[in-house]
Amino acid sequence: MPHMLSAHLAPPLIAKALRPDINLFAGILLCFLPDILHSICVFLGVERLRVDERYSHALITVLFMSFAVFVICRFLDLPVTPSIIYAGIVLSHFLLDLVNRRKMAVTPWGPYIPGIGLHERSRILGFAVELSMVLISVGIFAVMKFNGELASLRLPALLLLIMLILEAFYFRIYFPDVKGLISARLNS
C-alpha cells in the first residue's frame, strides 16, 4: 500500500508560515501522530507494518487524537486558535490519506469512506501531486519567512532539501525499476 510521506509536512509548514506562533517542530510531530501510533501498534503486534493500519489511521482514532491534542493545548494555556490549528494538523493526516488511498476506515472494524486512491491508481500521478504539495508548501513558507536577506531562507532551503530527500526515498521504494516502468508506458 503506497503511502504519502513528505506531503504530510505541508500542513505544519503552511500553518507556521501563516501563524508564526505555531511551533514548527510540534506541528511536524503532530502531522505524523497516526504514523507514530501505527509504529507503536506494530511493536505491540496489534497492526502489521504497511499492511494493517485499521486502529492507528481510522477516522475515529484520528478524531480522538485531534481532540486530545486540542485539550492538551488548552490545558497548557495555549490560545484557542493555535490549539485548533494543532488539532487540525493531526486531522490533516487522515484527509491527505483519503487522497492517497481508495478507502479509509471510519472505525477499526468499518465502515469505510471512499477515497480518491491517487497513489493506487497511478503512482506517477500520486508522486507528482505529492511533490507539488511539497514545493508549494515550502514555497509558501519561504515567501512568508523572506525578509529581504538570503539568510532568512536557510530554514526553508533546509526543509526543501530534507523533503526532496524523502521524496527521492519514496520514489526509489515505489519505483525500483524506473527504466522498466518508462519502457512499459512507452510501449503500451
Secondary structure, DSSP 8 states (H G I E B T S, - for coil): -----GGGGHHHHHHHHH-TTS-HHHHHHHHTHHHHHHHHHHHHTSS-TTT--TTTSSHHHHHHHHHHHHHHHHHTT--HHHHHHHHHHHHHHHHHHHHHSSEEESSTT--EEE---HHHH-HHHHHHHHHHHHHHHHHHHHHHH--SSGGGGHHHHHHHHHHHHHHHHHHHHH-TTHHHHHHHHHH-
